[in-house]
Amino acid sequence: MNDKIGCVIKNSKVFAENLLNNIPIPIIVTTMDKRIYYVNTAFEEITGFCEEDVFGRLPPYPWWPENKIIEYKEMFNSIFISNKKIYKEIKFRTKEEKDIWVDLIPNIVKDNGNSVFISLWYDVTNDVLTKKKLEEEINKRIIEWNKEIKEKDIKIHQNFDKIGMEI
């Protein structure tokens, strides 16, 4: 009987590890002191950082852009303190220095008195870039339209002034 239980436990652990490694969503697990404990293969695929690159690292993590380190440290600390589930669109950098956008979904998981911090990422790079390009295009058009309106307004005033002089 004990052999069967041991086999089931071993197989469930292997199954869980296979599941984590093969799920197409990047997963990062850190200890409560914020050291990276585990990253899955999807994390490596999206960032270029393998587990050997990041295991045991403390913040700032290598995928944090230089200009966001303070902001991300504060956000990370507040998540740890509050244990609030936030969903945040956030910008990271790959190992090749390419910007990526993800929906960050953090969570603290407790098991037998131990806690780990797990964050899931949903890669929304294309969605975000498309949205940002559309926003930029809209803003550019608004500026152009405002310029055209001002130019037409000036012409209208000039025509009124001309008409007023003729009368």
Biotite code that builds the C-alpha atoms (Angstrom):
import biotite.structure as struc

atoms = struc.array([
    struc.Atom([0.000, 0.000, 0.000], chain_id="A", res_id=1, res_name="MET", atom_name="CA", element="C"),
    struc.Atom([2.786, 2.483, 0.891], chain_id="A", res_id=2, res_name="ASN", atom_name="CA", element="C"),
    struc.Atom([4.476, 1.778, -2.460], chain_id="A", res_id=3, res_name="ASP", atom_name="CA", element="C"),
    struc.Atom([1.256, 2.710, -4.269], chain_id="A", res_id=4, res_name="LYS", atom_name="CA", element="C"),
    struc.Atom([0.936, 5.978, -2.290], chain_id="A", res_id=5, res_name="ILE", atom_name="CA", element="C"),
    struc.Atom([4.592, 6.796, -2.922], chain_id="A", res_id=6, res_name="GLY", atom_name="CA", element="C"),
    struc.Atom([4.146, 6.100, -6.633], chain_id="A", res_id=7, res_name="CYS", atom_name="CA", element="C"),
    struc.Atom([1.022, 8.286, -6.795], chain_id="A", res_id=8, res_name="VAL", atom_name="CA", element="C"),
    struc.Atom([2.800, 11.150, -5.010], chain_id="A", res_id=9, res_name="ILE", atom_name="CA", element="C"),
    struc.Atom([5.862, 10.825, -7.237], chain_id="A", res_id=10, res_name="LYS", atom_name="CA", element="C"),
    struc.Atom([3.707, 10.669, -10.374], chain_id="A", res_id=11, res_name="ASN", atom_name="CA", element="C"),
    struc.Atom([1.630, 13.670, -9.274], chain_id="A", res_id=12, res_name="SER", atom_name="CA", element="C"),
    struc.Atom([4.811, 15.674, -8.667], chain_id="A", res_id=13, res_name="LYS", atom_name="CA", element="C"),
    struc.Atom([6.148, 14.719, -12.104], chain_id="A", res_id=14, res_name="VAL", atom_name="CA", element="C"),
    struc.Atom([2.758, 15.559, -13.631], chain_id="A", res_id=15, res_name="PHE", atom_name="CA", element="C"),
    struc.Atom([2.715, 18.966, -11.885], chain_id="A", res_id=16, res_name="ALA", atom_name="CA", element="C"),
    struc.Atom([6.255, 19.752, -13.069], chain_id="A", res_id=17, res_name="GLU", atom_name="CA", element="C"),
    struc.Atom([5.369, 18.728, -16.630], chain_id="A", res_id=18, res_name="ASN", atom_name="CA", element="C"),
    struc.Atom([2.223, 20.810, -16.482], chain_id="A", res_id=19, res_name="LEU", atom_name="CA", element="C"),
    struc.Atom([4.105, 23.910, -15.301], chain_id="A", res_id=20, res_name="LEU", atom_name="CA", element="C"),
    struc.Atom([6.840, 23.470, -17.882], chain_id="A", res_id=21, res_name="ASN", atom_name="CA", element="C"),
    struc.Atom([4.471, 22.905, -20.777], chain_id="A", res_id=22, res_name="ASN", atom_name="CA", element="C"),
    struc.Atom([1.764, 25.452, -20.062], chain_id="A", res_id=23, res_name="ILE", atom_name="CA", element="C"),
    struc.Atom([2.018, 28.211, -22.708], chain_id="A", res_id=24, res_name="PRO", atom_name="CA", element="C"),
    struc.Atom([1.733, 31.003, -20.125], chain_id="A", res_id=25, res_name="ILE", atom_name="CA", element="C"),
    struc.Atom([4.931, 32.384, -18.582], chain_id="A", res_id=26, res_name="PRO", atom_name="CA", element="C"),
    struc.Atom([5.068, 31.589, -14.873], chain_id="A", res_id=27, res_name="ILE", atom_name="CA", element="C"),
    struc.Atom([7.523, 32.994, -12.354], chain_id="A", res_id=28, res_name="ILE", atom_name="CA", element="C"),
    struc.Atom([7.686, 31.765, -8.769], chain_id="A", res_id=29, res_name="VAL", atom_name="CA", element="C"),
    struc.Atom([9.583, 33.740, -6.152], chain_id="A", res_id=30, res_name="THR", atom_name="CA", element="C"),
    struc.Atom([10.120, 33.108, -2.487], chain_id="A", res_id=31, res_name="THR", atom_name="CA", element="C"),
    struc.Atom([8.725, 35.631, -0.031], chain_id="A", res_id=32, res_name="MET", atom_name="CA", element="C"),
    struc.Atom([12.175, 37.250, 0.172], chain_id="A", res_id=33, res_name="ASP", atom_name="CA", element="C"),
    struc.Atom([11.653, 37.921, -3.588], chain_id="A", res_id=34, res_name="LYS", atom_name="CA", element="C"),
    struc.Atom([14.300, 35.496, -4.879], chain_id="A", res_id=35, res_name="ARG", atom_name="CA", element="C"),
    struc.Atom([13.367, 33.789, -8.103], chain_id="A", res_id=36, res_name="ILE", atom_name="CA", element="C"),
    struc.Atom([12.683, 30.160, -7.377], chain_id="A", res_id=37, res_name="TYR", atom_name="CA", element="C"),
    struc.Atom([11.279, 28.903, -10.673], chain_id="A", res_id=38, res_name="TYR", atom_name="CA", element="C"),
    struc.Atom([10.456, 30.009, -14.219], chain_id="A", res_id=39, res_name="VAL", atom_name="CA", element="C"),
    struc.Atom([8.817, 27.814, -16.826], chain_id="A", res_id=40, res_name="ASN", atom_name="CA", element="C"),
    struc.Atom([9.768, 27.339, -20.465], chain_id="A", res_id=41, res_name="THR", atom_name="CA", element="C"),
    struc.Atom([7.102, 29.799, -21.675], chain_id="A", res_id=42, res_name="ALA", atom_name="CA", element="C"),
    struc.Atom([8.883, 32.459, -19.613], chain_id="A", res_id=43, res_name="PHE", atom_name="CA", element="C"),
    struc.Atom([12.131, 31.659, -21.398], chain_id="A", res_id=44, res_name="GLU", atom_name="CA", element="C"),
    struc.Atom([10.415, 31.727, -24.790], chain_id="A", res_id=45, res_name="GLU", atom_name="CA", element="C"),
    struc.Atom([8.939, 35.191, -24.258], chain_id="A", res_id=46, res_name="ILE", atom_name="CA", element="C"),
    struc.Atom([11.879, 36.842, -22.454], chain_id="A", res_id=47, res_name="THR", atom_name="CA", element="C"),
    struc.Atom([14.939, 34.928, -23.607], chain_id="A", res_id=48, res_name="GLY", atom_name="CA", element="C"),
    struc.Atom([15.989, 34.463, -19.959], chain_id="A", res_id=49, res_name="PHE", atom_name="CA", element="C"),
    struc.Atom([16.350, 30.825, -18.902], chain_id="A", res_id=50, res_name="CYS", atom_name="CA", element="C"),
    struc.Atom([16.088, 29.553, -15.345], chain_id="A", res_id=51, res_name="GLU", atom_name="CA", element="C"),
    struc.Atom([19.897, 29.549, -14.993], chain_id="A", res_id=52, res_name="GLU", atom_name="CA", element="C"),
    struc.Atom([19.939, 33.284, -15.892], chain_id="A", res_id=53, res_name="ASP", atom_name="CA", element="C"),
    struc.Atom([17.502, 34.257, -13.161], chain_id="A", res_id=54, res_name="VAL", atom_name="CA", element="C"),
    struc.Atom([17.424, 31.582, -10.438], chain_id="A", res_id=55, res_name="PHE", atom_name="CA", element="C"),
    struc.Atom([18.067, 33.127, -7.019], chain_id="A", res_id=56, res_name="GLY", atom_name="CA", element="C"),
    struc.Atom([17.999, 36.722, -8.350], chain_id="A", res_id=57, res_name="ARG", atom_name="CA", element="C"),
    struc.Atom([16.554, 39.521, -6.291], chain_id="A", res_id=58, res_name="LEU", atom_name="CA", element="C"),
    struc.Atom([14.878, 42.631, -7.744], chain_id="A", res_id=59, res_name="PRO", atom_name="CA", element="C"),
    struc.Atom([15.504, 44.479, -9.930], chain_id="A", res_id=60, res_name="PRO", atom_name="CA", element="C"),
    struc.Atom([14.965, 41.613, -12.314], chain_id="A", res_id=61, res_name="TYR", atom_name="CA", element="C"),
    struc.Atom([16.745, 41.695, -15.671], chain_id="A", res_id=62, res_name="PRO", atom_name="CA", element="C"),
    struc.Atom([13.487, 42.113, -17.629], chain_id="A", res_id=63, res_name="TRP", atom_name="CA", element="C"),
    struc.Atom([12.633, 45.335, -15.817], chain_id="A", res_id=64, res_name="TRP", atom_name="CA", element="C"),
    struc.Atom([13.406, 48.374, -18.023], chain_id="A", res_id=65, res_name="PRO", atom_name="CA", element="C"),
    struc.Atom([15.954, 50.736, -16.470], chain_id="A", res_id=66, res_name="GLU", atom_name="CA", element="C"),
    struc.Atom([13.481, 53.617, -16.359], chain_id="A", res_id=67, res_name="ASN", atom_name="CA", element="C"),
    struc.Atom([10.887, 51.489, -14.509], chain_id="A", res_id=68, res_name="LYS", atom_name="CA", element="C"),
    struc.Atom([13.002, 49.932, -11.732], chain_id="A", res_id=69, res_name="ILE", atom_name="CA", element="C"),
    struc.Atom([11.812, 52.213, -8.917], chain_id="A", res_id=70, res_name="ILE", atom_name="CA", element="C"),
    struc.Atom([8.164, 52.008, -10.025], chain_id="A", res_id=71, res_name="GLU", atom_name="CA", element="C"),
    struc.Atom([8.285, 48.213, -10.351], chain_id="A", res_id=72, res_name="TYR", atom_name="CA", element="C"),
    struc.Atom([10.039, 47.742, -6.991], chain_id="A", res_id=73, res_name="LYS", atom_name="CA", element="C"),
    struc.Atom([7.310, 49.798, -5.305], chain_id="A", res_id=74, res_name="GLU", atom_name="CA", element="C"),
    struc.Atom([4.568, 47.883, -7.107], chain_id="A", res_id=75, res_name="MET", atom_name="CA", element="C"),
    struc.Atom([6.172, 44.527, -6.307], chain_id="A", res_id=76, res_name="PHE", atom_name="CA", element="C"),
    struc.Atom([6.585, 45.445, -2.630], chain_id="A", res_id=77, res_name="ASN", atom_name="CA", element="C"),
    struc.Atom([2.988, 46.627, -2.349], chain_id="A", res_id=78, res_name="SER", atom_name="CA", element="C"),
    struc.Atom([1.735, 43.366, -3.865], chain_id="A", res_id=79, res_name="ILE", atom_name="CA", element="C"),
    struc.Atom([3.783, 41.372, -1.342], chain_id="A", res_id=80, res_name="PHE", atom_name="CA", element="C"),
    struc.Atom([2.551, 43.472, 1.577], chain_id="A", res_id=81, res_name="ILE", atom_name="CA", element="C"),
    struc.Atom([-1.116, 43.654, 0.609], chain_id="A", res_id=82, res_name="SER", atom_name="CA", element="C"),
    struc.Atom([-1.511, 40.279, -1.127], chain_id="A", res_id=83, res_name="ASN", atom_name="CA", element="C"),
    struc.Atom([-3.985, 42.036, -3.420], chain_id="A", res_id=84, res_name="LYS", atom_name="CA", element="C"),
    struc.Atom([-4.734, 40.453, -6.723], chain_id="A", res_id=85, res_name="LYS", atom_name="CA", element="C"),
    struc.Atom([-4.045, 43.071, -9.336], chain_id="A", res_id=86, res_name="ILE", atom_name="CA", element="C"),
    struc.Atom([-4.196, 42.764, -13.056], chain_id="A", res_id=87, res_name="TYR", atom_name="CA", element="C"),
    struc.Atom([-1.819, 45.188, -14.642], chain_id="A", res_id=88, res_name="LYS", atom_name="CA", element="C"),
    struc.Atom([-0.623, 45.794, -18.161], chain_id="A", res_id=89, res_name="GLU", atom_name="CA", element="C"),
    struc.Atom([3.112, 46.185, -17.794], chain_id="A", res_id=90, res_name="ILE", atom_name="CA", element="C"),
    struc.Atom([6.127, 46.701, -20.024], chain_id="A", res_id=91, res_name="LYS", atom_name="CA", element="C"),
    struc.Atom([9.162, 44.438, -19.779], chain_id="A", res_id=92, res_name="PHE", atom_name="CA", element="C"),
    struc.Atom([12.352, 43.960, -21.818], chain_id="A", res_id=93, res_name="ARG", atom_name="CA", element="C"),
    struc.Atom([13.599, 40.737, -23.344], chain_id="A", res_id=94, res_name="THR", atom_name="CA", element="C"),
    struc.Atom([17.175, 39.550, -23.103], chain_id="A", res_id=95, res_name="LYS", atom_name="CA", element="C"),
    struc.Atom([17.589, 40.982, -26.615], chain_id="A", res_id=96, res_name="GLU", atom_name="CA", element="C"),
    struc.Atom([16.421, 44.422, -25.350], chain_id="A", res_id=97, res_name="GLU", atom_name="CA", element="C"),
    struc.Atom([13.039, 44.233, -27.123], chain_id="A", res_id=98, res_name="LYS", atom_name="CA", element="C"),
    struc.Atom([9.990, 45.734, -25.404], chain_id="A", res_id=99, res_name="ASP", atom_name="CA", element="C"),
    struc.Atom([7.186, 43.347, -24.571], chain_id="A", res_id=100, res_name="ILE", atom_name="CA", element="C"),
    struc.Atom([3.832, 44.049, -22.941], chain_id="A", res_id=101, res_name="TRP", atom_name="CA", element="C"),
    struc.Atom([2.149, 41.570, -20.630], chain_id="A", res_id=102, res_name="VAL", atom_name="CA", element="C"),
    struc.Atom([-0.896, 41.421, -18.432], chain_id="A", res_id=103, res_name="ASP", atom_name="CA", element="C"),
    struc.Atom([0.653, 40.653, -15.053], chain_id="A", res_id=104, res_name="LEU", atom_name="CA", element="C"),
    struc.Atom([-1.439, 38.519, -12.719], chain_id="A", res_id=105, res_name="ILE", atom_name="CA", element="C"),
    struc.Atom([0.308, 38.039, -9.365], chain_id="A", res_id=106, res_name="PRO", atom_name="CA", element="C"),
    struc.Atom([-0.779, 35.787, -6.533], chain_id="A", res_id=107, res_name="ASN", atom_name="CA", element="C"),
    struc.Atom([0.610, 34.560, -3.217], chain_id="A", res_id=108, res_name="ILE", atom_name="CA", element="C"),
    struc.Atom([0.185, 30.829, -2.684], chain_id="A", res_id=109, res_name="VAL", atom_name="CA", element="C"),
    struc.Atom([0.524, 29.237, 0.740], chain_id="A", res_id=110, res_name="LYS", atom_name="CA", element="C"),
    struc.Atom([1.407, 25.597, 1.227], chain_id="A", res_id=111, res_name="ASP", atom_name="CA", element="C"),
    struc.Atom([2.102, 23.995, 4.610], chain_id="A", res_id=112, res_name="ASN", atom_name="CA", element="C"),
    struc.Atom([2.985, 27.335, 6.181], chain_id="A", res_id=113, res_name="GLY", atom_name="CA", element="C"),
    struc.Atom([5.296, 28.313, 3.327], chain_id="A", res_id=114, res_name="ASN", atom_name="CA", element="C"),
    struc.Atom([4.358, 31.050, 0.924], chain_id="A", res_id=115, res_name="SER", atom_name="CA", element="C"),
    struc.Atom([5.503, 31.674, -2.605], chain_id="A", res_id=116, res_name="VAL", atom_name="CA", element="C"),
    struc.Atom([4.688, 34.472, -4.973], chain_id="A", res_id=117, res_name="PHE", atom_name="CA", element="C"),
    struc.Atom([3.507, 33.341, -8.387], chain_id="A", res_id=118, res_name="ILE", atom_name="CA", element="C"),
    struc.Atom([3.020, 35.685, -11.282], chain_id="A", res_id=119, res_name="SER", atom_name="CA", element="C"),
    struc.Atom([1.425, 34.710, -14.550], chain_id="A", res_id=120, res_name="LEU", atom_name="CA", element="C"),
    struc.Atom([1.976, 36.709, -17.703], chain_id="A", res_id=121, res_name="TRP", atom_name="CA", element="C"),
    struc.Atom([-0.283, 36.925, -20.683], chain_id="A", res_id=122, res_name="TYR", atom_name="CA", element="C"),
    struc.Atom([1.667, 38.265, -23.631], chain_id="A", res_id=123, res_name="ASP", atom_name="CA", element="C"),
    struc.Atom([-0.328, 41.130, -25.049], chain_id="A", res_id=124, res_name="VAL", atom_name="CA", element="C"),
    struc.Atom([2.536, 42.737, -26.952], chain_id="A", res_id=125, res_name="THR", atom_name="CA", element="C"),
    struc.Atom([0.761, 42.774, -30.297], chain_id="A", res_id=126, res_name="ASN", atom_name="CA", element="C"),
    struc.Atom([-2.551, 43.894, -28.786], chain_id="A", res_id=127, res_name="ASP", atom_name="CA", element="C"),
    struc.Atom([-0.883, 46.681, -26.814], chain_id="A", res_id=128, res_name="VAL", atom_name="CA", element="C"),
    struc.Atom([1.341, 47.806, -29.677], chain_id="A", res_id=129, res_name="LEU", atom_name="CA", element="C"),
    struc.Atom([-1.640, 47.870, -32.020], chain_id="A", res_id=130, res_name="THR", atom_name="CA", element="C"),
    struc.Atom([-3.656, 49.832, -29.457], chain_id="A", res_id=131, res_name="LYS", atom_name="CA", element="C"),
    struc.Atom([-0.793, 52.263, -28.840], chain_id="A", res_id=132, res_name="LYS", atom_name="CA", element="C"),
    struc.Atom([-0.262, 52.780, -32.587], chain_id="A", res_id=133, res_name="LYS", atom_name="CA", element="C"),
    struc.Atom([-3.973, 53.499, -32.995], chain_id="A", res_id=134, res_name="LEU", atom_name="CA", element="C"),
    struc.Atom([-3.863, 55.956, -30.085], chain_id="A", res_id=135, res_name="GLU", atom_name="CA", element="C"),
    struc.Atom([-0.830, 57.674, -31.617], chain_id="A", res_id=136, res_name="GLU", atom_name="CA", element="C"),
    struc.Atom([-2.567, 57.835, -34.993], chain_id="A", res_id=137, res_name="GLU", atom_name="CA", element="C"),
    struc.Atom([-5.716, 59.277, -33.404], chain_id="A", res_id=138, res_name="ILE", atom_name="CA", element="C"),
    struc.Atom([-3.693, 61.882, -31.500], chain_id="A", res_id=139, res_name="ASN", atom_name="CA", element="C"),
    struc.Atom([-1.782, 62.761, -34.677], chain_id="A", res_id=140, res_name="LYS", atom_name="CA", element="C"),
    struc.Atom([-5.063, 63.180, -36.581], chain_id="A", res_id=141, res_name="ARG", atom_name="CA", element="C"),
    struc.Atom([-6.531, 65.335, -33.809], chain_id="A", res_id=142, res_name="ILE", atom_name="CA", element="C"),
    struc.Atom([-3.477, 67.616, -33.983], chain_id="A", res_id=143, res_name="ILE", atom_name="CA", element="C"),
    struc.Atom([-3.807, 67.810, -37.783], chain_id="A", res_id=144, res_name="GLU", atom_name="CA", element="C"),
    struc.Atom([-7.552, 68.547, -37.548], chain_id="A", res_id=145, res_name="TRP", atom_name="CA", element="C"),
    struc.Atom([-6.978, 71.239, -34.937], chain_id="A", res_id=146, res_name="ASN", atom_name="CA", element="C"),
    struc.Atom([-4.367, 72.815, -37.199], chain_id="A", res_id=147, res_name="LYS", atom_name="CA", element="C"),
    struc.Atom([-6.746, 72.693, -40.186], chain_id="A", res_id=148, res_name="GLU", atom_name="CA", element="C"),
    struc.Atom([-9.561, 74.194, -38.102], chain_id="A", res_id=149, res_name="ILE", atom_name="CA", element="C"),
    struc.Atom([-7.303, 77.029, -36.927], chain_id="A", res_id=150, res_name="LYS", atom_name="CA", element="C"),
    struc.Atom([-6.174, 77.708, -40.491], chain_id="A", res_id=151, res_name="GLU", atom_name="CA", element="C"),
    struc.Atom([-9.797, 77.774, -41.720], chain_id="A", res_id=152, res_name="LYS", atom_name="CA", element="C"),
    struc.Atom([-10.769, 79.942, -38.769], chain_id="A", res_id=153, res_name="ASP", atom_name="CA", element="C"),
    struc.Atom([-7.999, 82.398, -39.671], chain_id="A", res_id=154, res_name="ILE", atom_name="CA", element="C"),
    struc.Atom([-9.199, 82.459, -43.318], chain_id="A", res_id=155, res_name="LYS", atom_name="CA", element="C"),
    struc.Atom([-12.793, 83.044, -42.200], chain_id="A", res_id=156, res_name="ILE", atom_name="CA", element="C"),
    struc.Atom([-11.689, 85.948, -40.001], chain_id="A", res_id=157, res_name="HIS", atom_name="CA", element="C"),
    struc.Atom([-9.578, 87.352, -42.832], chain_id="A", res_id=158, res_name="GLN", atom_name="CA", element="C"),
    struc.Atom([-12.583, 87.122, -45.156], chain_id="A", res_id=159, res_name="ASN", atom_name="CA", element="C"),
    struc.Atom([-14.781, 88.867, -42.568], chain_id="A", res_id=160, res_name="PHE", atom_name="CA", element="C"),
    struc.Atom([-12.151, 91.536, -42.134], chain_id="A", res_id=161, res_name="ASP", atom_name="CA", element="C"),
    struc.Atom([-11.960, 91.962, -45.910], chain_id="A", res_id=162, res_name="LYS", atom_name="CA", element="C"),
    struc.Atom([-15.742, 92.152, -46.178], chain_id="A", res_id=163, res_name="ILE", atom_name="CA", element="C"),
    struc.Atom([-15.834, 94.667, -43.338], chain_id="A", res_id=164, res_name="GLY", atom_name="CA", element="C"),
    struc.Atom([-13.294, 96.896, -45.091], chain_id="A", res_id=165, res_name="MET", atom_name="CA", element="C"),
    struc.Atom([-15.285, 96.809, -48.304], chain_id="A", res_id=166, res_name="GLU", atom_name="CA", element="C"),
    struc.Atom([-18.478, 97.953, -46.617], chain_id="A", res_id=167, res_name="ILE", atom_name="CA", element="C"),
])
